[in-house]
Amino acid sequence: MIDAKSQAKTCEGDIGIVKESEEVIKDLKDSPALDAGLLAAAQAVEHYEISRYGTLRTWAAQLGLLDAVPLLNQTLEEEKEADKRLTDIAVADINQEAA
C-alpha cells in the first residue's frame, strides 16, 4: 500500500520476551504453575503486539495512509481479543491450579 519494500529487523523486545518465556519453562518445569507462567508469557506477547499495532494504526492515520488504518485496526482488535481469551483461561482455570 505504501509502495515500499519490507525489511527484516531483529527486535530486542521480542528477544527479551522469548528469553523470559524460556526462563519460565526452566524455573517452573514439573510445577502446576507452569501453565500460568506460560499464559503470562503469551500475554506479554499480546500486550507488545497491541502496543505496536495501536501505534502503527495511529501513524498510518496521521500520514494519510487511510487504506491501511482499517487493516491495522482489525489486527489490533484481533490481538486484543487474543489477550482477552488468555485472561479468561487464566482466571477460569489455570491460575487456581497454579495456586
Secondary structure as UniProt FT lines:
FT   HELIX           12..28
FT   TURN            29..30
FT   TURN            32..33
FT   HELIX           34..62
FT   TURN            63..64
FT   TURN            66..67
FT   HELIX           68..89
FT   HELIX           90..94
FT   HELIX           95..98
//
